[in-house]
């Protein structure tokens, strides 16, 4: 059993509250013997004026990223959704290309 996909958020001026929440989750995972994959844990700071606090779980410092994938949604720290639209369009074009190749070969084999 794993505790996956926990998202914590807080205002940028409440560093101690978020740090306390991280400690609580870490203690909970140890009590219930549910391992956390700390390599997958990241910090995503929104907006440029946000102070870049460094967070940790246990003795493990969390990496900071500018991008995170959440339920097929590309979330960027800038909150500019055009980046997400570009990623979705790219994926759709790749699928369309594969479908067109498949149908061309299928029609060639029929004829």
Backbone atoms as SQL, in Angstrom:
CREATE TABLE atoms (id INTEGER PRIMARY KEY, chain TEXT, resi INTEGER, resn TEXT, atom TEXT, x REAL, y REAL, z REAL);
INSERT INTO atoms VALUES
  (1, 'A', 1, 'UNK', 'N', 0.846, -1.178, 0.000),
  (2, 'A', 1, 'UNK', 'CA', 0.000, 0.000, 0.000),
  (3, 'A', 1, 'UNK', 'C', 0.890, 1.239, 0.000),
  (4, 'A', 2, 'UNK', 'N', 0.515, 2.214, -0.807),
  (5, 'A', 2, 'UNK', 'CA', 1.293, 3.443, -0.912),
  (6, 'A', 2, 'UNK', 'C', 0.383, 4.653, -0.743),
  (7, 'A', 3, 'UNK', 'N', 0.939, 5.706, -0.222),
  (8, 'A', 3, 'UNK', 'CA', 0.212, 6.979, -0.122),
  (9, 'A', 3, 'UNK', 'C', 0.685, 7.843, -1.284),
  (10, 'A', 4, 'UNK', 'N', -0.056, 7.801, -2.377),
  (11, 'A', 4, 'UNK', 'CA', 0.345, 8.510, -3.599),
  (12, 'A', 4, 'UNK', 'C', -0.385, 9.833, -3.751),
  (13, 'A', 5, 'UNK', 'N', 0.266, 10.703, -4.480),
  (14, 'A', 5, 'UNK', 'CA', -0.358, 11.931, -4.958),
  (15, 'A', 5, 'UNK', 'C', -0.923, 12.838, -3.881),
  (16, 'A', 6, 'UNK', 'N', -0.154, 13.075, -2.873),
  (17, 'A', 6, 'UNK', 'CA', -0.541, 14.060, -1.866),
  (18, 'A', 6, 'UNK', 'C', -0.043, 15.419, -2.340),
  (19, 'A', 7, 'UNK', 'N', -0.920, 16.382, -2.361),
  (20, 'A', 7, 'UNK', 'CA', -0.554, 17.747, -2.749),
  (21, 'A', 7, 'UNK', 'C', -0.797, 18.658, -1.559),
  (22, 'A', 8, 'UNK', 'N', 0.213, 19.424, -1.205),
  (23, 'A', 8, 'UNK', 'CA', 0.077, 20.427, -0.151),
  (24, 'A', 8, 'UNK', 'C', 0.296, 21.796, -0.773),
  (25, 'A', 9, 'UNK', 'N', -0.435, 22.758, -0.304),
  (26, 'A', 9, 'UNK', 'CA', -0.214, 24.123, -0.770),
  (27, 'A', 9, 'UNK', 'C', -0.464, 25.081, 0.380),
  (28, 'A', 10, 'UNK', 'N', 0.162, 26.227, 0.270),
  (29, 'A', 10, 'UNK', 'CA', 0.029, 27.237, 1.303),
  (30, 'A', 10, 'UNK', 'C', 0.464, 28.568, 0.719),
  (31, 'A', 11, 'UNK', 'N', 0.132, 29.642, 1.389),
  (32, 'A', 11, 'UNK', 'CA', 0.581, 30.952, 0.923),
  (33, 'A', 11, 'UNK', 'C', 2.077, 31.085, 1.177),
  (34, 'A', 12, 'UNK', 'N', 2.719, 31.926, 0.393),
  (35, 'A', 12, 'UNK', 'CA', 4.173, 32.030, 0.458),
  (36, 'A', 12, 'UNK', 'C', 4.675, 32.621, 1.769),
  (37, 'A', 13, 'UNK', 'N', 3.808, 33.253, 2.534),
  (38, 'A', 13, 'UNK', 'CA', 4.261, 33.853, 3.791),
  (39, 'A', 13, 'UNK', 'C', 4.057, 32.922, 4.989),
  (40, 'A', 14, 'UNK', 'N', 3.726, 31.658, 4.737),
  (41, 'A', 14, 'UNK', 'CA', 3.458, 30.732, 5.823),
  (42, 'A', 14, 'UNK', 'C', 4.356, 29.501, 5.736),
  (43, 'A', 15, 'UNK', 'N', 5.662, 29.750, 5.678),
  (44, 'A', 15, 'UNK', 'CA', 6.668, 28.698, 5.545),
  (45, 'A', 15, 'UNK', 'C', 6.579, 27.688, 6.684),
  (46, 'A', 16, 'UNK', 'N', 6.432, 28.142, 7.915),
  (47, 'A', 16, 'UNK', 'CA', 6.449, 27.235, 9.070),
  (48, 'A', 16, 'UNK', 'C', 5.240, 26.299, 9.074),
  (49, 'A', 17, 'UNK', 'N', 4.094, 26.769, 8.621),
  (50, 'A', 17, 'UNK', 'CA', 2.896, 25.931, 8.582),
  (51, 'A', 17, 'UNK', 'C', 3.055, 24.781, 7.589),
  (52, 'A', 18, 'UNK', 'N', 3.563, 25.072, 6.410),
  (53, 'A', 18, 'UNK', 'CA', 3.765, 24.031, 5.410),
  (54, 'A', 18, 'UNK', 'C', 4.847, 23.055, 5.854),
  (55, 'A', 19, 'UNK', 'N', 5.899, 23.553, 6.473),
  (56, 'A', 19, 'UNK', 'CA', 6.950, 22.679, 7.002),
  (57, 'A', 19, 'UNK', 'C', 6.389, 21.744, 8.065),
  (58, 'A', 20, 'UNK', 'N', 5.516, 22.261, 8.909),
  (59, 'A', 20, 'UNK', 'CA', 4.875, 21.446, 9.938),
  (60, 'A', 20, 'UNK', 'C', 3.996, 20.363, 9.307),
  (61, 'A', 21, 'UNK', 'N', 3.266, 20.716, 8.262),
  (62, 'A', 21, 'UNK', 'CA', 2.438, 19.735, 7.554),
  (63, 'A', 21, 'UNK', 'C', 3.296, 18.624, 6.953),
  (64, 'A', 22, 'UNK', 'N', 4.431, 18.991, 6.388),
  (65, 'A', 22, 'UNK', 'CA', 5.340, 17.990, 5.821),
  (66, 'A', 22, 'UNK', 'C', 5.859, 17.045, 6.904),
  (67, 'A', 23, 'UNK', 'N', 6.206, 17.595, 8.067),
  (68, 'A', 23, 'UNK', 'CA', 6.660, 16.751, 9.180),
  (69, 'A', 23, 'UNK', 'C', 5.558, 15.793, 9.614),
  (70, 'A', 24, 'UNK', 'N', 4.331, 16.284, 9.687),
  (71, 'A', 24, 'UNK', 'CA', 3.197, 15.444, 10.098),
  (72, 'A', 24, 'UNK', 'C', 2.970, 14.294, 9.121),
  (73, 'A', 25, 'UNK', 'N', 3.028, 14.586, 7.839),
  (74, 'A', 25, 'UNK', 'CA', 2.843, 13.535, 6.835),
  (75, 'A', 25, 'UNK', 'C', 3.966, 12.514, 6.919),
  (76, 'A', 26, 'UNK', 'N', 5.182, 12.983, 7.124),
  (77, 'A', 26, 'UNK', 'CA', 6.322, 12.073, 7.235),
  (78, 'A', 26, 'UNK', 'C', 6.173, 11.164, 8.456),
  (79, 'A', 27, 'UNK', 'N', 5.795, 11.726, 9.591),
  (80, 'A', 27, 'UNK', 'CA', 5.588, 10.917, 10.798),
  (81, 'A', 27, 'UNK', 'C', 4.472, 9.904, 10.584),
  (82, 'A', 28, 'UNK', 'N', 3.382, 10.341, 9.959),
  (83, 'A', 28, 'UNK', 'CA', 2.263, 9.447, 9.678),
  (84, 'A', 28, 'UNK', 'C', 2.715, 8.278, 8.814),
  (85, 'A', 29, 'UNK', 'N', 3.509, 8.553, 7.778),
  (86, 'A', 29, 'UNK', 'CA', 3.972, 7.488, 6.879),
  (87, 'A', 29, 'UNK', 'C', 4.876, 6.499, 7.610),
  (88, 'A', 30, 'UNK', 'N', 5.640, 6.983, 8.583),
  (89, 'A', 30, 'UNK', 'CA', 6.495, 6.079, 9.356),
  (90, 'A', 30, 'UNK', 'C', 5.666, 5.220, 10.309),
  (91, 'A', 31, 'UNK', 'N', 4.687, 5.819, 10.972),
  (92, 'A', 31, 'UNK', 'CA', 3.839, 5.073, 11.913),
  (93, 'A', 31, 'UNK', 'C', 3.091, 3.957, 11.191),
  (94, 'A', 32, 'UNK', 'N', 2.543, 4.245, 10.025),
  (95, 'A', 32, 'UNK', 'CA', 1.735, 3.281, 9.285),
  (96, 'A', 32, 'UNK', 'C', 2.556, 2.455, 8.296),
  (97, 'A', 33, 'UNK', 'N', 3.881, 2.605, 8.345),
  (98, 'A', 33, 'UNK', 'CA', 4.796, 1.839, 7.490),
  (99, 'A', 33, 'UNK', 'C', 4.443, 1.960, 6.002),
  (100, 'A', 34, 'UNK', 'N', 4.084, 3.158, 5.606),
  (101, 'A', 34, 'UNK', 'CA', 3.814, 3.450, 4.201),
  (102, 'A', 34, 'UNK', 'C', 4.983, 4.263, 3.657),
  (103, 'A', 35, 'UNK', 'N', 5.819, 3.632, 2.847),
  (104, 'A', 35, 'UNK', 'CA', 7.016, 4.331, 2.378),
  (105, 'A', 35, 'UNK', 'C', 6.678, 5.483, 1.438),
  (106, 'A', 36, 'UNK', 'N', 7.467, 6.514, 1.530),
  (107, 'A', 36, 'UNK', 'CA', 7.337, 7.653, 0.620),
  (108, 'A', 36, 'UNK', 'C', 8.498, 7.595, -0.363),
  (109, 'A', 37, 'UNK', 'N', 8.205, 7.769, -1.639),
  (110, 'A', 37, 'UNK', 'CA', 9.260, 7.843, -2.637),
  (111, 'A', 37, 'UNK', 'C', 9.720, 9.299, -2.692),
  (112, 'A', 38, 'UNK', 'N', 10.715, 9.611, -1.900),
  (113, 'A', 38, 'UNK', 'CA', 11.152, 11.002, -1.757),
  (114, 'A', 38, 'UNK', 'C', 11.764, 11.555, -3.037),
  (115, 'A', 39, 'UNK', 'N', 12.208, 10.663, -3.933),
  (116, 'A', 39, 'UNK', 'CA', 12.737, 11.137, -5.212),
  (117, 'A', 39, 'UNK', 'C', 11.645, 11.739, -6.091),
  (118, 'A', 40, 'UNK', 'N', 10.391, 11.389, -5.821),
  (119, 'A', 40, 'UNK', 'CA', 9.273, 11.933, -6.592),
  (120, 'A', 40, 'UNK', 'C', 8.652, 13.163, -5.932),
  (121, 'A', 41, 'UNK', 'N', 9.107, 13.510, -4.755),
  (122, 'A', 41, 'UNK', 'CA', 8.564, 14.668, -4.035),
  (123, 'A', 41, 'UNK', 'C', 9.277, 15.934, -4.498),
  (124, 'A', 42, 'UNK', 'N', 8.513, 16.933, -4.895),
  (125, 'A', 42, 'UNK', 'CA', 9.100, 18.177, -5.401),
  (126, 'A', 42, 'UNK', 'C', 8.364, 19.383, -4.838),
  (127, 'A', 43, 'UNK', 'N', 9.008, 20.516, -4.952),
  (128, 'A', 43, 'UNK', 'CA', 8.419, 21.801, -4.593),
  (129, 'A', 43, 'UNK', 'C', 8.220, 22.597, -5.873),
  (130, 'A', 44, 'UNK', 'N', 7.033, 23.158, -6.031),
  (131, 'A', 44, 'UNK', 'CA', 6.723, 24.000, -7.178),
  (132, 'A', 44, 'UNK', 'C', 6.269, 25.350, -6.646),
  (133, 'A', 45, 'UNK', 'N', 7.085, 26.378, -6.895),
  (134, 'A', 45, 'UNK', 'CA', 6.767, 27.735, -6.438),
  (135, 'A', 45, 'UNK', 'C', 6.036, 28.470, -7.555),
  (136, 'A', 46, 'UNK', 'N', 4.883, 29.041, -7.240),
  (137, 'A', 46, 'UNK', 'CA', 4.132, 29.807, -8.226),
  (138, 'A', 46, 'UNK', 'C', 4.495, 31.284, -8.123),
  (139, 'A', 47, 'UNK', 'N', 4.576, 31.924, -9.238),
  (140, 'A', 47, 'UNK', 'CA', 4.840, 33.362, -9.367),
  (141, 'A', 47, 'UNK', 'C', 6.298, 33.702, -9.058),
  (142, 'A', 48, 'UNK', 'N', 6.789, 34.722, -9.715),
  (143, 'A', 48, 'UNK', 'CA', 8.193, 35.114, -9.588),
  (144, 'A', 48, 'UNK', 'C', 8.519, 35.729, -8.238),
  (145, 'A', 49, 'UNK', 'N', 7.595, 36.434, -7.621),
  (146, 'A', 49, 'UNK', 'CA', 7.867, 37.103, -6.354),
  (147, 'A', 49, 'UNK', 'C', 7.820, 36.183, -5.145),
  (148, 'A', 50, 'UNK', 'N', 7.481, 34.929, -5.352),
  (149, 'A', 50, 'UNK', 'CA', 7.372, 33.970, -4.262),
  (150, 'A', 50, 'UNK', 'C', 8.765, 33.658, -3.716),
  (151, 'A', 51, 'UNK', 'N', 8.973, 33.829, -2.398),
  (152, 'A', 51, 'UNK', 'CA', 10.280, 33.468, -1.849),
  (153, 'A', 51, 'UNK', 'C', 10.521, 31.976, -2.038),
  (154, 'A', 52, 'UNK', 'N', 11.680, 31.625, -2.454),
  (155, 'A', 52, 'UNK', 'CA', 12.008, 30.232, -2.773),
  (156, 'A', 52, 'UNK', 'C', 12.478, 29.492, -1.525),
  (157, 'A', 53, 'UNK', 'N', 11.541, 29.249, -0.606),
  (158, 'A', 53, 'UNK', 'CA', 11.893, 28.500, 0.597),
  (159, 'A', 53, 'UNK', 'C', 12.294, 27.080, 0.216),
  (160, 'A', 54, 'UNK', 'N', 13.214, 26.529, 0.972),
  (161, 'A', 54, 'UNK', 'CA', 13.636, 25.147, 0.768),
  (162, 'A', 54, 'UNK', 'C', 12.903, 24.287, 1.782),
  (163, 'A', 55, 'UNK', 'N', 12.203, 23.270, 1.291),
  (164, 'A', 55, 'UNK', 'CA', 11.427, 22.385, 2.154),
  (165, 'A', 55, 'UNK', 'C', 12.108, 21.030, 2.221),
  (166, 'A', 56, 'UNK', 'N', 11.818, 20.306, 3.303),
  (167, 'A', 56, 'UNK', 'CA', 12.402, 18.975, 3.453),
  (168, 'A', 56, 'UNK', 'C', 11.393, 18.041, 4.104),
  (169, 'A', 57, 'UNK', 'N', 11.607, 16.760, 3.868),
  (170, 'A', 57, 'UNK', 'CA', 10.844, 15.702, 4.523),
  (171, 'A', 57, 'UNK', 'C', 11.871, 14.834, 5.226),
  (172, 'A', 58, 'UNK', 'N', 11.784, 14.772, 6.538),
  (173, 'A', 58, 'UNK', 'CA', 12.838, 14.102, 7.297),
  (174, 'A', 58, 'UNK', 'C', 14.127, 14.872, 7.089),
  (175, 'A', 59, 'UNK', 'N', 15.169, 14.168, 6.692),
  (176, 'A', 59, 'UNK', 'CA', 16.452, 14.816, 6.393),
  (177, 'A', 59, 'UNK', 'C', 16.655, 14.991, 4.893),
  (178, 'A', 60, 'UNK', 'N', 15.623, 14.775, 4.128),
  (179, 'A', 60, 'UNK', 'CA', 15.710, 14.811, 2.673),
  (180, 'A', 60, 'UNK', 'C', 15.202, 16.153, 2.151),
  (181, 'A', 61, 'UNK', 'N', 16.078, 16.912, 1.519),
  (182, 'A', 61, 'UNK', 'CA', 15.685, 18.196, 0.928),
  (183, 'A', 61, 'UNK', 'C', 14.918, 17.981, -0.368),
  (184, 'A', 62, 'UNK', 'N', 13.788, 18.637, -0.500),
  (185, 'A', 62, 'UNK', 'CA', 12.959, 18.475, -1.697),
  (186, 'A', 62, 'UNK', 'C', 13.504, 19.305, -2.854),
  (187, 'A', 63, 'UNK', 'N', 13.525, 18.703, -4.017),
  (188, 'A', 63, 'UNK', 'CA', 13.963, 19.406, -5.219),
  (189, 'A', 63, 'UNK', 'C', 12.908, 20.440, -5.611),
  (190, 'A', 64, 'UNK', 'N', 13.358, 21.516, -6.227),
  (191, 'A', 64, 'UNK', 'CA', 12.454, 22.541, -6.742),
  (192, 'A', 64, 'UNK', 'C', 12.347, 22.369, -8.247),
  (193, 'A', 65, 'UNK', 'N', 11.139, 22.491, -8.759),
  (194, 'A', 65, 'UNK', 'CA', 10.918, 22.337, -10.194),
  (195, 'A', 65, 'UNK', 'C', 10.070, 23.494, -10.718),
  (196, 'A', 66, 'UNK', 'N', 10.129, 23.721, -12.009),
  (197, 'A', 66, 'UNK', 'CA', 9.315, 24.757, -12.649),
  (198, 'A', 66, 'UNK', 'C', 8.091, 24.155, -13.336),
  (199, 'A', 67, 'UNK', 'N', 7.984, 22.811, -13.316),
  (200, 'A', 67, 'UNK', 'CA', 6.939, 22.112, -14.047),
  (201, 'A', 67, 'UNK', 'C', 6.561, 20.842, -13.300),
  (202, 'A', 68, 'UNK', 'N', 5.270, 20.545, -13.263),
  (203, 'A', 68, 'UNK', 'CA', 4.807, 19.297, -12.645),
  (204, 'A', 68, 'UNK', 'C', 3.604, 18.783, -13.415),
  (205, 'A', 69, 'UNK', 'N', 3.566, 17.479, -13.602),
  (206, 'A', 69, 'UNK', 'CA', 2.443, 16.847, -14.291),
  (207, 'A', 69, 'UNK', 'C', 1.445, 16.368, -13.248),
  (208, 'A', 70, 'UNK', 'N', 0.195, 16.781, -13.366),
  (209, 'A', 70, 'UNK', 'CA', -0.841, 16.384, -12.417),
  (210, 'A', 70, 'UNK', 'C', -2.098, 16.006, -13.182),
  (211, 'A', 71, 'UNK', 'N', -2.449, 14.721, -13.152),
  (212, 'A', 71, 'UNK', 'CA', -3.638, 14.209, -13.845),
  (213, 'A', 71, 'UNK', 'C', -3.674, 14.654, -15.309),
  (214, 'A', 72, 'UNK', 'N', -2.562, 14.466, -16.006),
  (215, 'A', 72, 'UNK', 'CA', -2.407, 14.845, -17.417),
  (216, 'A', 72, 'UNK', 'C', -2.479, 16.345, -17.659),
  (217, 'A', 73, 'UNK', 'N', -2.354, 17.116, -16.621),
  (218, 'A', 73, 'UNK', 'CA', -2.330, 18.568, -16.745),
  (219, 'A', 73, 'UNK', 'C', -0.899, 19.035, -16.517),
  (220, 'A', 74, 'UNK', 'N', -0.356, 19.759, -17.471),
  (221, 'A', 74, 'UNK', 'CA', 0.995, 20.293, -17.357),
  (222, 'A', 74, 'UNK', 'C', 0.922, 21.596, -16.567),
  (223, 'A', 75, 'UNK', 'N', 1.387, 21.583, -15.337),
  (224, 'A', 75, 'UNK', 'CA', 1.323, 22.766, -14.475),
  (225, 'A', 75, 'UNK', 'C', 2.710, 23.401, -14.430),
  (226, 'A', 76, 'UNK', 'N', 2.792, 24.639, -14.878),
  (227, 'A', 76, 'UNK', 'CA', 4.048, 25.378, -14.870),
  (228, 'A', 76, 'UNK', 'C', 3.997, 26.423, -13.761),
  (229, 'A', 77, 'UNK', 'N', 5.146, 26.734, -13.202),
  (230, 'A', 77, 'UNK', 'CA', 5.202, 27.694, -12.096),
  (231, 'A', 77, 'UNK', 'C', 4.675, 29.066, -12.507),
  (232, 'A', 78, 'UNK', 'N', 4.755, 29.388, -13.777),
  (233, 'A', 78, 'UNK', 'CA', 4.265, 30.681, -14.273),
  (234, 'A', 78, 'UNK', 'C', 2.741, 30.711, -14.391),
  (235, 'A', 79, 'UNK', 'N', 2.112, 29.542, -14.327),
  (236, 'A', 79, 'UNK', 'CA', 0.661, 29.393, -14.514),
  (237, 'A', 79, 'UNK', 'C', 0.195, 29.919, -15.868),
  (238, 'A', 80, 'UNK', 'N', 1.071, 29.843, -16.860),
  (239, 'A', 80, 'UNK', 'CA', 0.706, 30.198, -18.229),
  (240, 'A', 80, 'UNK', 'C', 0.248, 28.915, -18.916),
  (241, 'A', 81, 'UNK', 'N', -1.004, 28.883, -19.328),
  (242, 'A', 81, 'UNK', 'CA', -1.592, 27.650, -19.841),
  (243, 'A', 81, 'UNK', 'C', -1.256, 27.386, -21.294),
  (244, 'A', 82, 'UNK', 'N', -0.637, 28.339, -21.981),
  (245, 'A', 82, 'UNK', 'CA', -0.254, 28.087, -23.369),
  (246, 'A', 82, 'UNK', 'C', 0.778, 26.964, -23.442),
  (247, 'A', 83, 'UNK', 'N', 1.622, 26.836, -22.417),
  (248, 'A', 83, 'UNK', 'CA', 2.592, 25.737, -22.381),
  (249, 'A', 83, 'UNK', 'C', 1.868, 24.395, -22.322),
  (250, 'A', 84, 'UNK', 'N', 0.815, 24.317, -21.522),
  (251, 'A', 84, 'UNK', 'CA', 0.019, 23.089, -21.445),
  (252, 'A', 84, 'UNK', 'C', -0.631, 22.799, -22.796),
  (253, 'A', 85, 'UNK', 'N', -1.184, 23.830, -23.427),
  (254, 'A', 85, 'UNK', 'CA', -1.838, 23.649, -24.727),
  (255, 'A', 85, 'UNK', 'C', -0.844, 23.140, -25.769),
  (256, 'A', 86, 'UNK', 'N', 0.377, 23.646, -25.748),
  (257, 'A', 86, 'UNK', 'CA', 1.404, 23.173, -26.684),
  (258, 'A', 86, 'UNK', 'C', 1.717, 21.698, -26.459),
  (259, 'A', 87, 'UNK', 'N', 1.825, 21.285, -25.198),
  (260, 'A', 87, 'UNK', 'CA', 2.118, 19.882, -24.891),
  (261, 'A', 87, 'UNK', 'C', 0.975, 18.972, -25.344),
  (262, 'A', 88, 'UNK', 'N', -0.255, 19.373, -25.099),
  (263, 'A', 88, 'UNK', 'CA', -1.415, 18.571, -25.499),
  (264, 'A', 88, 'UNK', 'C', -1.501, 18.492, -27.021),
  (265, 'A', 89, 'UNK', 'N', -1.264, 19.605, -27.706),
  (266, 'A', 89, 'UNK', 'CA', -1.292, 19.622, -29.167),
  (267, 'A', 89, 'UNK', 'C', -0.217, 18.709, -29.737),
  (268, 'A', 90, 'UNK', 'N', 0.965, 18.746, -29.154),
  (269, 'A', 90, 'UNK', 'CA', 2.062, 17.886, -29.611),
  (270, 'A', 90, 'UNK', 'C', 1.683, 16.412, -29.465),
  (271, 'A', 91, 'UNK', 'N', 1.105, 16.054, -28.335),
  (272, 'A', 91, 'UNK', 'CA', 0.705, 14.665, -28.098),
  (273, 'A', 91, 'UNK', 'C', -0.389, 14.247, -29.083),
  (274, 'A', 92, 'UNK', 'N', -1.360, 15.124, -29.337),
  (275, 'A', 92, 'UNK', 'CA', -2.438, 14.820, -30.282),
  (276, 'A', 92, 'UNK', 'C', -1.891, 14.638, -31.695),
  (277, 'A', 93, 'UNK', 'N', -0.950, 15.479, -32.102),
  (278, 'A', 93, 'UNK', 'CA', -0.348, 15.353, -33.432),
  (279, 'A', 93, 'UNK', 'C', 0.428, 14.050, -33.571),
  (280, 'A', 94, 'UNK', 'N', 1.110, 13.633, -32.505),
  (281, 'A', 94, 'UNK', 'CA', 1.829, 12.355, -32.541),
  (282, 'A', 94, 'UNK', 'C', 0.856, 11.192, -32.722),
  (283, 'A', 95, 'UNK', 'N', -0.268, 11.236, -32.009),
  (284, 'A', 95, 'UNK', 'CA', -1.271, 10.181, -32.134),
  (285, 'A', 95, 'UNK', 'C', -1.899, 10.189, -33.532),
  (286, 'A', 96, 'UNK', 'N', -2.173, 11.362, -34.064),
  (287, 'A', 96, 'UNK', 'CA', -2.745, 11.488, -35.404),
  (288, 'A', 96, 'UNK', 'C', -1.791, 10.921, -36.451),
  (289, 'A', 97, 'UNK', 'N', -0.510, 11.188, -36.299),
  (290, 'A', 97, 'UNK', 'CA', 0.494, 10.657, -37.217),
  (291, 'A', 97, 'UNK', 'C', 0.497, 9.130, -37.175),
  (292, 'A', 98, 'UNK', 'N', 0.465, 8.552, -35.967),
  (293, 'A', 98, 'UNK', 'CA', 0.452, 7.092, -35.847),
  (294, 'A', 98, 'UNK', 'C', -0.812, 6.492, -36.463),
  (295, 'A', 99, 'UNK', 'N', -1.955, 7.125, -36.230),
  (296, 'A', 99, 'UNK', 'CA', -3.203, 6.636, -36.819),
  (297, 'A', 99, 'UNK', 'C', -3.164, 6.694, -38.344),
  (298, 'A', 100, 'UNK', 'N', -2.656, 7.788, -38.883),
  (299, 'A', 100, 'UNK', 'CA', -2.610, 7.921, -40.341),
  (300, 'A', 100, 'UNK', 'C', -1.693, 6.864, -40.951),
  (301, 'A', 101, 'UNK', 'N', -0.569, 6.571, -40.311),
  (302, 'A', 101, 'UNK', 'CA', 0.341, 5.527, -40.804),
  (303, 'A', 101, 'UNK', 'C', -0.346, 4.166, -40.764),
  (304, 'A', 102, 'UNK', 'N', -1.101, 3.904, -39.693),
  (305, 'A', 102, 'UNK', 'CA', -1.787, 2.624, -39.545),
  (306, 'A', 102, 'UNK', 'C', -2.849, 2.446, -40.625),
  (307, 'A', 103, 'UNK', 'N', -3.660, 3.485, -40.871),
  (308, 'A', 103, 'UNK', 'CA', -4.725, 3.375, -41.866),
  (309, 'A', 103, 'UNK', 'C', -4.174, 3.291, -43.281),
  (310, 'A', 104, 'UNK', 'N', -3.102, 3.984, -43.582),
  (311, 'A', 104, 'UNK', 'CA', -2.501, 3.905, -44.915),
  (312, 'A', 104, 'UNK', 'C', -2.042, 2.481, -45.174),
  (313, 'A', 105, 'UNK', 'N', -1.377, 1.864, -44.200),
  (314, 'A', 105, 'UNK', 'CA', -0.912, 0.478, -44.369),
  (315, 'A', 105, 'UNK', 'C', -2.091, -0.479, -44.480),
  (316, 'A', 106, 'UNK', 'N', -3.145, -0.257, -43.694),
  (317, 'A', 106, 'UNK', 'CA', -4.317, -1.133, -43.736),
  (318, 'A', 106, 'UNK', 'C', -4.993, -1.059, -45.101),
  (319, 'A', 107, 'UNK', 'N', -5.145, 0.147, -45.666),
  (320, 'A', 107, 'UNK', 'CA', -5.780, 0.296, -46.976),
  (321, 'A', 107, 'UNK', 'C', -4.904, -0.277, -48.086),
  (322, 'A', 108, 'UNK', 'N', -3.593, -0.200, -47.949),
  (323, 'A', 108, 'UNK', 'CA', -2.703, -0.777, -48.949),
  (324, 'A', 108, 'UNK', 'C', -2.833, -2.298, -48.962),
  (325, 'A', 109, 'UNK', 'N', -2.995, -2.898, -47.784),
  (326, 'A', 109, 'UNK', 'CA', -3.116, -4.350, -47.692),
  (327, 'A', 109, 'UNK', 'C', -4.467, -4.836, -48.215),
  (328, 'A', 110, 'UNK', 'N', -5.518, -4.015, -48.113),
  (329, 'A', 110, 'UNK', 'CA', -6.850, -4.385, -48.586),
  (330, 'A', 110, 'UNK', 'C', -6.902, -4.338, -50.112),
  (331, 'A', 111, 'UNK', 'N', -6.303, -3.314, -50.688),
  (332, 'A', 111, 'UNK', 'CA', -6.375, -3.082, -52.133),
  (333, 'A', 111, 'UNK', 'C', -5.478, -3.963, -52.860);
